[in-house]
Amino acid sequence: MAAYNEIYTIGREFGSLGKKVGEELAERLGIKIYNKELLAEAAKSSGLCEEIFENHDEKPTNSFLYSLVMDTYSGGTFSSAPFLDMPLNHKVFLAQFDTIKQIAEKESCVIVGRCADYALSDNPNCLNVFIRSDMEDRIKRISKRLDITENKAKDMCIKKDKQRSSYYNYYTSKKWGDARSYDLCINTSKVSVDDAVDLILKYRENMRNFK
């Protein structure tokens, strides 16, 4: 891996503007951001159908029947016996895991979600950020963005956070949203998106200078 590749991973609560922070960060640095794009990359490299990645995206499924049925359509190119015998949701995770590592070796970038911090835990050039926000602010943002009631927006925030938390905690040895799982945690109820990006860039600068 080239030493100049600097990777930023963004974990985020639903409605916290985490994706927006990632997009602004990538734009300022002139590097790519991988969010949903990661699913297409993983599908391409693994031979699994992209729809399968979308259905499993940050949502661990406990349905053995679902995995069994979808396995019929996977058409995977991974030929090792352990991979073939694996539940589909594990195949999807490993394909994304490998893709994240390949991307990090190839270029500097921002990666949103998908346990990227865990996949790159041995990468010294990886800066892991978690973006959170106060629930009332998240509810207002989602309600306005999706044109739904605040009650529905709150339910959606709780559901999405639970999915992301379950996925992260299931596949990693860390806890989603716990400060100990990240290098930097930012509350976008206290600072703007631009300020959040400034903080991340300042942290990166300090990382470079740290001896």
Wavefront OBJ file of the C-alpha trace (Angstrom):
o trace
v 0.000 0.000 0.000
v 1.335 3.422 -0.950
v 2.146 5.510 2.107
v 0.487 8.591 0.613
v -2.962 6.974 0.471
v -4.961 8.635 3.236
v -8.282 6.987 4.033
v -11.197 8.528 5.914
v -13.978 6.288 7.194
v -17.264 7.828 8.275
v -19.614 6.049 10.674
v -22.866 7.937 11.198
v -26.218 8.059 12.897
v -29.172 8.308 10.532
v -30.017 11.959 9.907
v -26.752 13.227 11.406
v -25.444 14.678 8.112
v -22.642 12.104 8.141
v -22.957 11.455 4.412
v -22.889 15.200 3.738
v -19.763 15.593 5.859
v -18.148 12.781 3.861
v -19.131 14.363 0.546
v -17.796 17.789 1.550
v -14.578 16.223 2.853
v -14.041 14.327 -0.415
v -14.781 17.436 -2.476
v -12.303 19.576 -0.554
v -9.582 16.956 -0.872
v -10.359 16.122 -4.499
v -10.720 12.416 -3.733
v -13.490 9.857 -4.291
v -16.216 9.029 -1.811
v -17.519 5.474 -1.604
v -21.024 5.010 -0.212
v -23.502 3.078 -2.352
v -20.747 2.950 -4.979
v -18.985 0.418 -2.780
v -21.820 -2.058 -3.369
v -21.319 -1.939 -7.132
v -17.553 -2.343 -6.743
v -17.989 -5.326 -4.423
v -20.549 -6.930 -6.724
v -18.231 -6.530 -9.708
v -15.207 -8.055 -7.980
v -17.090 -10.913 -6.301
v -19.444 -11.954 -9.082
v -22.435 -11.656 -6.751
v -25.502 -9.808 -8.005
v -25.551 -6.113 -7.036
v -29.167 -6.473 -5.882
v -27.981 -8.894 -3.195
v -25.588 -6.268 -1.842
v -28.380 -3.684 -1.793
v -30.680 -6.058 0.098
v -27.981 -6.770 2.684
v -26.611 -3.229 2.890
v -25.714 -2.643 6.571
v -28.537 -5.015 7.535
v -27.502 -8.403 8.930
v -30.195 -10.925 8.071
v -31.018 -13.709 10.475
v -33.201 -15.439 7.941
v -31.605 -18.726 6.965
v -34.377 -19.307 4.425
v -33.741 -15.930 2.779
v -30.028 -16.685 2.520
v -30.772 -20.116 1.114
v -33.160 -18.792 -1.538
v -30.916 -15.886 -2.535
v -27.914 -18.212 -2.670
v -29.513 -19.845 -5.705
v -29.164 -16.566 -7.587
v -25.755 -15.506 -6.335
v -23.672 -17.074 -9.083
v -20.558 -16.330 -7.028
v -17.115 -16.592 -8.619
v -15.367 -17.352 -5.330
v -14.546 -21.020 -5.660
v -13.081 -21.973 -2.281
v -15.164 -24.501 -0.358
v -15.418 -22.409 2.839
v -16.801 -19.504 0.820
v -19.354 -21.693 -0.964
v -20.581 -23.161 2.326
v -20.929 -19.753 3.956
v -24.294 -18.026 4.596
v -25.030 -15.394 1.972
v -24.858 -12.438 4.351
v -21.318 -13.503 5.297
v -20.347 -13.729 1.628
v -21.647 -10.206 1.083
v -19.718 -8.881 4.080
v -16.463 -10.556 3.022
v -16.822 -9.289 -0.547
v -17.271 -5.736 0.763
v -14.406 -6.264 3.224
v -12.061 -7.272 0.379
v -13.267 -4.415 -1.827
v -12.627 -1.846 0.927
v -9.065 -3.145 1.316
v -8.485 -3.046 -2.447
v -9.772 0.529 -2.711
v -7.563 1.666 0.191
v -4.507 0.163 -1.500
v -5.364 1.918 -4.759
v -6.250 5.480 -3.722
v -6.916 8.046 -1.026
v -10.660 8.201 -0.414
v -13.615 8.638 1.940
v -15.622 5.502 2.781
v -19.044 5.849 4.412
v -20.245 3.056 6.723
v -19.930 -0.650 5.869
v -17.542 -1.392 8.776
v -14.716 0.234 6.794
v -12.861 1.189 9.978
v -12.790 -2.480 10.976
v -11.721 -3.647 7.517
v -8.837 -1.169 7.626
v -7.928 -1.585 11.309
v -4.318 -2.416 10.395
v -3.973 0.633 8.115
v -1.986 3.403 9.875
v -3.177 6.000 7.345
v -6.852 5.459 8.154
v -8.708 8.164 10.107
v -11.947 6.834 11.587
v -14.691 9.371 12.257
v -18.162 8.989 13.772
v -20.812 11.637 13.104
v -23.724 11.975 15.522
v -26.408 14.542 16.180
v -29.085 15.269 18.775
v -32.267 13.302 18.130
v -34.506 16.380 17.804
v -32.260 17.779 15.061
v -32.172 14.449 13.233
v -35.966 14.187 13.384
v -36.415 17.672 11.901
v -33.939 17.005 9.092
v -35.490 13.662 8.101
v -39.039 15.009 8.386
v -38.189 17.891 6.064
v -36.073 15.866 3.632
v -38.566 13.036 3.189
v -41.706 15.137 3.766
v -42.974 12.874 6.545
v -44.324 13.535 10.039
v -41.876 13.973 12.891
v -43.213 10.794 14.513
v -42.422 8.797 11.369
v -39.034 10.481 11.132
v -38.235 9.477 14.716
v -39.270 5.874 14.061
v -37.061 5.838 10.963
v -34.055 7.191 12.889
v -34.460 4.525 15.571
v -34.903 1.734 13.008
v -31.951 2.765 10.810
v -29.649 3.207 13.801
v -30.633 -0.224 15.080
v -29.857 -1.781 11.692
v -26.481 -0.086 11.450
v -25.625 -0.912 15.054
v -26.618 -4.572 14.679
v -24.605 -4.891 11.464
v -21.500 -3.233 12.911
v -21.591 -5.061 16.243
v -22.263 -8.405 14.537
v -19.303 -8.248 12.168
v -16.701 -6.359 14.194
v -15.093 -6.691 17.613
v -16.169 -3.136 18.448
v -19.334 -1.265 19.402
v -21.119 1.070 16.968
v -21.178 4.659 18.201
v -18.789 3.998 21.093
v -16.057 6.664 21.131
v -13.446 3.948 21.693
v -14.244 2.541 18.251
v -13.167 5.731 16.441
v -10.409 8.332 16.318
v -12.749 11.316 16.240
v -16.427 11.788 17.142
v -18.288 14.921 16.033
v -21.756 16.194 17.004
v -23.318 18.112 14.089
v -25.823 19.670 16.469
v -22.870 21.668 17.816
v -20.913 22.431 14.638
v -21.760 22.932 10.947
v -20.839 20.497 8.175
v -18.017 22.820 7.097
v -16.742 23.025 10.669
v -16.893 19.233 10.967
v -14.741 18.924 7.836
v -12.306 21.503 9.250
v -11.989 19.425 12.428
v -11.302 16.245 10.440
v -8.653 17.968 8.313
v -7.010 19.476 11.388
v -6.957 16.066 13.060
v -5.333 14.589 9.927
v -2.698 17.330 9.967
v -1.929 16.543 13.601
v -1.711 12.827 12.751
v 0.939 13.598 10.123
v 2.958 15.675 12.582
v 2.616 13.294 15.531
v 5.833 11.573 16.484
l 1 2 3 4 5 6 7 8 9 10 11 12 13 14 15 16 17 18 19 20 21 22 23 24 25 26 27 28 29 30 31 32 33 34 35 36 37 38 39 40 41 42 43 44 45 46 47 48 49 50 51 52 53 54 55 56 57 58 59 60 61 62 63 64 65 66 67 68 69 70 71 72 73 74 75 76 77 78 79 80 81 82 83 84 85 86 87 88 89 90 91 92 93 94 95 96 97 98 99 100 101 102 103 104 105 106 107 108 109 110 111 112 113 114 115 116 117 118 119 120 121 122 123 124 125 126 127 128 129 130 131 132 133 134 135 136 137 138 139 140 141 142 143 144 145 146 147 148 149 150 151 152 153 154 155 156 157 158 159 160 161 162 163 164 165 166 167 168 169 170 171 172 173 174 175 176 177 178 179 180 181 182 183 184 185 186 187 188 189 190 191 192 193 194 195 196 197 198 199 200 201 202 203 204 205 206 207 208 209 210 211
